Amino acid sequence: MLRRSAVSRICRQFAVQTREKITIPASAGPGATARRRRLKPKMSKDKFAKLSTEFLDRAQTAMEPLQPPINKDFVLKRNGDGGLVVRTKDKEFVLEVMPAKQQLQFTSPISGLRTYEWNAVTKRWEDETDSHDIEGLLTRDLMRFCAGIPLF
């Protein structure tokens, strides 16, 4: 039978061995960022155009109640490329369609540039790195500069 001190020494030795730090590389090379792989083939150009246009229309409709008189300096405008520009008093938010990559890009003074891909399972535009929903981030960022929230 093992004595108490021997058992204690074995436990401490095991604990020290399990605390060793192991680093697992997350990307292919130094300085590269980890990204989700596209597991499914790209959708047709028509389907992407339909989904992206539907989202931009829905986003524009959701933000219309934020315009004056609710927020004195709030402007919604479609740009020439089919994107949506939102201007508040001193900030600008841009939603752009990237047909070649089948992505939406959201540029925000708070969150920076974020890229979104259509998830056919959840039926949502999700961030390519951490899968958060575009509507949530857009709502959060707008809340910091204007009264009210988009009605998604």
Beta strands, then each sheet from edge to edge (+ up, - down):
strand 1: 75-78
strand 2: 84-87
strand 3: 92-98
strand 4: 103-108
strand 5: 112-119
strand 6: 124-127
sheet 1: 1+ 2- 3+ 4- 5+ 6-
end
